[in-house]
Structure formats: C-alpha cells, structure tokens
Amino acid sequence: DVASLVAPVPGMSAAQMARAPLFLPYLSGERTPHNDPQAQGAFVGLTLDHGPADIAYAVMEGVGFGLLDGLRALQQAGTPVQQLSLVGGGARNAFWARQLASAMDLTILTHAGGETGAALGAARLAWLACGGREADVCQAPPVASRFDPEPGLQALLMQRHARFVALYPALR
C-alpha cells in the first residue's frame, strides 16, 4: 500500500513518489541492456502539477532503474550478486542507498571514505602498478552503513520499473 510508505524524500509523500514522472536516463545512449548508442533520455508523464522535487525524484529513480537493468543483465549472464557497495558522492545520501537497495532487492553497503571511492580506486591501481603488494593495497574499508530492501518501497518501485521497462521500446 503506497499510503503506508514512509516518504524517503523530505517533504515528499509516498503518493507523490507514485505519481512522479518517469525518467529514462539515456542522455548519451544506452549500452546495457539495450546496446543502443542512439537511445535518448525522456521524461514521461510530466505535468504542470509536478515540481522540482518530483523531477529530482524521477531522475534519481530513473538512474536507479538503469542500474537495476544492468544488474539484471549481469545476473542473467550467470553472475551471482548478494550485496553491493555504493561509492562516490551518492554514498553520502541515505535516500539514494535505500532506493537502490529496494529497487535491486539487495543489501547496499556504504564504507568509511566511500564518497572518494573512485579516486581511491585509481590511487590503489597506481600503487599496484608501482609494485604494491595486493594484500596491502586491496583491503576492504570498514562498513559505515547497511541498507536492506524495504518491502513497501520495493513494491512501489517494481510497479514503476515495469512502466519504465515498457517505455524504451514504445519510444524507440
């Protein structure tokens, strides 16, 4: 029941989430799962009743759905995934982590210093290239937070994801 959800965006109700426009995040084509470098982004269902919070939500949700589609492609290829780590600037955002955990039906972990994960990863690769020992270089950082799928949010997201998936072929 959408009404029973706790709104993950301050000031945005679960009902607003349910009626937010959908966003296809294909701003520079899409490789997985569509393999279409000509795919284009789109907002669908946008009306004058929507405001900046609705659009921001739609963008975050659409990017999350794109990541979900990539995860499903990995799983269909036989790659088992039990949990994921969220790194980069988004690792600072509990809403984003909750949204991804619920959309992907996986535990999402954030780590101490995870917001700088890409830079640290590049530095670790350089360290390895300069002769660093793998055991010294490739140590997992401590877990800062754990986000598990939330059934109510997950139900809403799966309904919206079904519409999201139908949009690409319809708009193509």
C-alpha positions as CSV (number, residue, x, y, z in Angstrom):
1,D,0.0,0.0,0.0
2,V,1.6,3.2,-1.2
3,A,0.0,5.2,1.6
4,S,1.8,3.2,4.2
5,L,5.2,4.1,2.9
6,V,7.4,6.5,4.8
7,A,8.4,9.1,2.3
8,P,12.2,8.8,1.7
9,V,12.4,12.3,0.3
10,P,11.9,15.0,3.0
11,G,8.6,16.7,2.3
12,M,7.7,14.2,-0.4
13,S,4.9,11.8,0.3
14,A,4.7,8.2,-0.9
15,A,1.7,9.3,-3.0
16,Q,3.9,11.9,-4.7
17,M,6.5,9.3,-5.4
18,A,3.9,7.1,-7.1
19,R,2.7,9.9,-9.3
20,A,6.1,11.4,-10.2
21,P,7.0,11.4,-13.9
22,L,9.3,8.6,-15.1
23,F,12.7,9.4,-16.4
24,L,14.7,7.4,-19.0
25,P,18.3,8.4,-18.3
26,Y,19.7,7.6,-21.7
27,L,21.3,11.1,-22.2
28,S,24.2,9.6,-24.2
29,G,22.8,6.4,-25.5
30,E,22.5,3.2,-23.5
31,R,24.7,0.2,-23.6
32,T,23.1,-2.3,-21.1
33,P,20.7,-3.8,-21.7
34,H,19.7,-2.1,-25.0
35,N,23.0,-1.7,-26.8
36,D,21.7,1.4,-28.4
37,P,24.1,4.3,-28.6
38,Q,21.3,6.4,-30.2
39,A,18.9,6.0,-27.3
40,Q,17.6,9.2,-25.9
41,G,16.5,10.4,-22.4
42,A,13.0,11.4,-21.7
43,F,10.6,12.5,-19.0
44,V,7.2,10.7,-19.4
45,G,4.1,11.8,-17.5
46,L,5.4,15.3,-16.6
47,T,2.6,17.8,-15.9
48,L,2.2,21.3,-14.5
49,D,1.4,19.7,-11.2
50,H,4.9,18.4,-10.8
51,G,7.6,20.5,-9.1
52,P,11.3,20.3,-8.7
53,A,11.1,17.6,-6.0
54,D,9.1,15.4,-8.4
55,I,11.7,15.9,-11.2
56,A,14.6,15.3,-8.9
57,Y,13.0,12.1,-7.6
58,A,12.3,10.9,-11.2
59,V,15.9,11.4,-12.2
60,M,17.2,9.5,-9.2
61,E,14.7,6.8,-9.7
62,G,15.4,6.5,-13.4
63,V,19.2,6.3,-12.8
64,G,18.5,3.6,-10.2
65,F,16.3,1.7,-12.7
66,G,19.1,1.9,-15.3
67,L,21.4,0.4,-12.7
68,L,18.8,-2.3,-12.0
69,D,18.7,-3.2,-15.7
70,G,22.5,-3.6,-15.7
71,L,22.4,-5.7,-12.6
72,R,19.7,-8.0,-14.2
73,A,21.9,-8.4,-17.3
74,L,24.8,-9.5,-15.1
75,Q,22.5,-11.9,-13.2
76,Q,21.1,-13.3,-16.5
77,A,24.7,-13.9,-17.6
78,G,25.3,-16.1,-14.5
79,T,26.9,-13.6,-12.2
80,P,25.7,-14.1,-8.6
81,V,25.4,-10.8,-6.6
82,Q,24.4,-10.9,-2.9
83,Q,25.2,-7.3,-2.0
84,L,26.7,-4.1,-3.5
85,S,28.8,-1.3,-2.2
86,L,27.8,2.3,-3.0
87,V,30.7,4.7,-3.6
88,G,31.1,8.2,-4.9
89,G,29.1,11.2,-3.9
90,G,25.9,9.2,-3.8
91,A,27.4,7.2,-0.9
92,R,26.6,10.2,1.4
93,N,22.9,10.0,0.6
94,A,20.8,7.6,2.7
95,F,17.8,8.1,0.4
96,W,19.8,7.0,-2.6
97,A,21.1,3.9,-0.8
98,R,17.6,3.0,0.4
99,Q,16.2,3.5,-3.1
100,L,18.9,1.3,-4.7
101,A,18.6,-1.4,-2.1
102,S,14.8,-1.6,-2.6
103,A,15.0,-1.4,-6.4
104,M,17.7,-4.0,-6.7
105,D,16.4,-6.3,-3.9
106,L,20.0,-6.4,-2.5
107,T,21.8,-5.1,0.6
108,I,23.7,-1.9,-0.2
109,L,26.7,-1.1,1.9
110,T,28.4,2.2,2.3
111,H,32.0,2.4,3.6
112,A,34.2,4.9,5.5
113,G,35.6,7.2,2.9
114,G,33.3,5.7,0.2
115,E,32.4,9.2,-1.2
116,T,36.0,9.3,-2.6
117,G,35.9,5.7,-3.8
118,A,36.7,6.4,-7.4
119,A,39.8,8.4,-6.6
120,L,40.9,5.9,-4.0
121,G,40.4,3.1,-6.6
122,A,42.6,4.9,-9.1
123,A,45.3,5.5,-6.4
124,R,45.2,1.8,-5.5
125,L,45.7,0.8,-9.1
126,A,48.7,3.2,-9.4
127,W,50.1,1.7,-6.2
128,L,49.7,-1.8,-7.6
129,A,51.4,-0.6,-10.9
130,C,54.3,0.7,-8.9
131,G,54.8,-2.6,-7.2
132,G,52.5,-2.5,-4.2
133,R,51.5,-5.9,-2.8
134,E,47.9,-6.9,-3.4
135,A,47.4,-7.8,0.2
136,D,48.4,-4.3,1.3
137,V,46.6,-2.4,-1.4
138,C,43.3,-4.2,-1.7
139,Q,41.9,-4.1,1.8
140,A,38.2,-3.5,2.1
141,P,37.3,-0.3,4.0
142,P,35.1,-0.7,7.1
143,V,31.4,-0.7,6.5
144,A,29.8,2.6,7.6
145,S,26.1,1.7,6.9
146,R,23.9,-1.1,5.7
147,F,20.7,-0.6,3.7
148,D,18.4,-3.5,3.2
149,P,15.4,-3.6,0.8
150,E,12.2,-2.2,2.3
151,P,9.1,-4.2,1.2
152,G,6.7,-1.2,0.9
153,L,9.2,0.9,-1.1
154,Q,10.2,-2.2,-3.2
155,A,6.5,-2.8,-4.2
156,L,6.1,0.8,-5.4
157,L,9.4,0.7,-7.3
158,M,8.6,-2.6,-9.0
159,Q,5.3,-1.2,-10.3
160,R,7.1,1.9,-11.6
161,H,10.0,-0.2,-13.0
162,A,7.5,-2.3,-15.1
163,R,6.3,1.0,-16.7
164,F,10.0,2.2,-17.1
165,V,10.9,-1.0,-18.9
166,A,7.9,-0.7,-21.3
167,L,8.9,2.9,-22.2
168,Y,12.1,2.2,-24.1
169,P,10.6,0.1,-26.9
170,A,7.5,2.3,-27.0
171,L,9.6,5.4,-27.5
172,R,12.2,3.8,-29.8
